[in-house]
Amino acid sequence: MIVRSLLVFFFALISGYTLAADVSGMRLRSNPQYTRAVFEISGPVQYKLFGLKNPERLVLDIAQTDLRGDIRPITNGLGVLKAVRTGRQSPRGVRVVFDLNQAIDPKSFLLVPTEDTGFRLVVDLYPKGAAPAAIKTVEQVRATGTARDVVVAIDAGHGGQDPGATGRSGTREKDVTLKIARALADLIDREPGMQAKLIRDGDYFVPLRSRFAKAREAKADLFVSIHADAFQDRSVRGSSVFILSNSGATSEAANWLARSENKADLVGGVTLDDKDATLAAVLLDLSQGATLEASNEVASHVLNSLARVGKTHKRFVERAGFAVLRSPDVPSVLVETAFISNPDEERRLRDPKHRAALAQAIFKGVRGYFFSSPPPGTWLADNARAEEHVVSTGETLSAIASRHQISLNALRSANGLATDSVQAGRVLRIPAS
């Protein structure tokens, strides 16, 4: 017998939902690998899956829920399914019975809301023995010791005696940035193969140069500095993403070479102590060139992701000489989450749900970059998988490509499509952008 129970208290905590929900719809899709059932629900739920024999059935019990939509029984079969029956479970709950034409291995997971969808409970039905290996948990990944985590250093701007910008209602930048940084760190730490390092985890001041120095000490693969901008014109609004300007990189290179205490560890253990000034400058220039290129790529991913949460101040990655971005060998980006000087954006920054959405957007951008360019020797380099997209009725290939921030040609190529025609229910492979 297969028994699985999930309690998603985390989603209740961050979203303000209670563990009681309505089931408003069910969609079924099938492809050669598996059959998928997607339940539209109004909030996080407690559920249980168990199998029955003679005949083969899978039962899904969703506790503390009611049927609110028109969910009609399915009797004409689909994939591994013969039929699907739904009913109420006493005292309060929904029971779904999947009648099967063969033995299966089920997989299930809960999806949190996006811009276009609410909570969804997904049940995948694989023919026996055909299910993919379970994705390792963060703890399992770190216990193996065979490949290291990607390390992301997260810098909450300002702190301590430096409050940063202050909004008209008294919101302090240092408080907002710390809350977003903690939420982002939590998302990263829950992602297998990734680990967060908070530069500050309290209300205290860290000197600017010490911030990227801490990232280098942690052997970070990326440094993300989080801020909330201010401007004298209170109507100015929108998120921005910055990387180091070329002039800032050049001046930092000169400073870096001039400081004897930094000459021993340029990048990857390469020492500059035994190099003449010209060769050392060339090596540092090469290192910075690669770092800036990677920084720009990360920043583009993050900016595109933030554009889905709200307005962006500019449609392109900006460059500036921020001191915290001046590490020569750690790709670094600075995210201005909003203009705290704008009353409407200040109000949104005070909203935990909006801060969670900002953290999620930054996370998606960072995750997208590392999935497309995983550092060698990391767990992601061996285990990062392409995303999948189940085509809904009425969706076009061009709309799907736009949604996942990839080109139409890349989407066609990844799925062997000769035309832009695609059937509802098909599972498309989404290549890394």
SULTAKA-V349537 format. One record per residue. N is the residue number from 0. SS is DSSP state (hx for helix, st for strand, lp for the rest). Layout:
N,SS
N,SS
This chain:
0,lp
1,lp
2,st
3,st
4,st
5,st
6,st
7,lp
8,hx
9,hx
10,hx
11,hx
12,hx
13,hx
14,hx
15,lp
16,lp
17,lp
18,lp
19,lp
20,st
21,st
22,st
23,st
24,st
25,st
26,st
27,st
28,st
29,st
30,lp
31,lp
32,lp
33,st
34,st
35,st
36,st
37,st
38,st
39,st
40,st
41,lp
42,lp
43,lp
44,lp
45,st
46,st
47,st
48,st
49,st
50,st
51,st
52,lp
53,lp
54,lp
55,lp
56,st
57,st
58,st
59,st
60,st
61,st
62,st
63,lp
64,st
65,st
66,st
67,lp
68,lp
69,lp
70,lp
71,lp
72,lp
73,st
74,lp
75,lp
76,lp
77,st
78,lp
79,lp
80,st
81,st
82,st
83,st
84,st
85,st
86,st
87,st
88,lp
89,lp
90,lp
91,lp
92,st
93,st
94,st
95,st
96,st
97,st
98,st
99,st
100,lp
101,lp
102,lp
103,st
104,st
105,st
106,st
107,st
108,st
109,st
110,st
111,lp
112,lp
113,lp
114,lp
115,lp
116,lp
117,lp
118,st
119,st
120,st
121,st
122,st
123,st
124,st
125,st
126,st
127,lp
128,lp
129,lp
130,lp
131,lp
132,lp
133,lp
134,lp
135,lp
136,lp
137,hx
138,hx
139,hx
140,hx
141,hx
142,hx
143,hx
144,lp
145,lp
146,lp
147,st
148,lp
149,st
150,st
151,st
152,st
153,st
154,st
155,st
156,lp
157,lp
158,st
159,lp
160,lp
161,st
162,lp
163,lp
164,lp
165,st
166,lp
167,lp
168,lp
169,lp
170,lp
171,st
172,hx
173,hx
174,hx
175,hx
176,hx
177,hx
178,hx
179,hx
180,hx
181,hx
182,hx
183,hx
184,hx
185,hx
186,hx
187,hx
188,hx
189,lp
190,lp
191,lp
192,lp
193,st
194,st
195,st
196,st
197,st
198,lp
199,lp
200,lp
201,lp
202,lp
203,lp
204,lp
205,lp
206,lp
207,hx
208,hx
209,hx
210,hx
211,hx
212,hx
213,hx
214,hx
215,hx
216,hx
217,lp
218,lp
219,lp
220,lp
221,st
222,st
223,st
224,st
225,st
226,st
227,st
228,st
229,lp
230,lp
231,lp
232,lp
233,lp
234,lp
235,lp
236,lp
237,lp
238,st
239,st
240,st
241,st
242,st
243,st
244,lp
245,hx
246,hx
247,hx
248,hx
249,hx
250,hx
251,hx
252,hx
253,hx
254,hx
255,hx
256,hx
257,hx
258,lp
259,hx
260,hx
261,hx
262,lp
263,lp
264,lp
265,lp
266,st
267,lp
268,lp
269,st
270,lp
271,lp
272,lp
273,lp
274,lp
275,lp
276,hx
277,hx
278,hx
279,hx
280,hx
281,hx
282,hx
283,hx
284,hx
285,hx
286,hx
287,hx
288,hx
289,hx
290,hx
291,hx
292,hx
293,hx
294,hx
295,hx
296,hx
297,hx
298,hx
299,hx
300,hx
301,hx
302,hx
303,hx
304,hx
305,hx
306,lp
307,lp
308,lp
309,lp
310,lp
311,st
312,lp
313,lp
314,lp
315,lp
316,lp
317,st
318,st
319,st
320,lp
321,lp
322,hx
323,hx
324,hx
325,lp
326,lp
327,lp
328,lp
329,lp
330,lp
331,st
332,st
333,st
334,st
335,st
336,st
337,st
338,st
339,lp
340,lp
341,lp
342,hx
343,hx
344,hx
345,hx
346,hx
347,hx
348,hx
349,lp
350,lp
351,hx
352,hx
353,hx
354,hx
355,hx
356,hx
357,hx
358,hx
359,hx
360,hx
361,hx
362,hx
363,hx
364,hx
365,hx
366,hx
367,hx
368,hx
369,hx
370,hx
371,hx
372,lp
373,lp
374,lp
375,lp
376,lp
377,st
378,hx
379,hx
380,hx
381,hx
382,hx
383,lp
384,lp
385,lp
386,st
387,st
388,st
389,st
390,lp
391,lp
392,lp
393,lp
394,lp
395,lp
396,hx
397,hx
398,hx
399,hx
400,hx
401,hx
402,hx
403,lp
404,lp
405,lp
406,lp
407,hx
408,hx
409,hx
410,hx
411,hx
412,hx
413,hx
414,hx
415,lp
416,lp
417,lp
418,lp
419,lp
420,lp
421,lp
422,lp
423,lp
424,lp
425,lp
426,st
427,st
428,st
429,st
430,lp
431,lp
432,lp
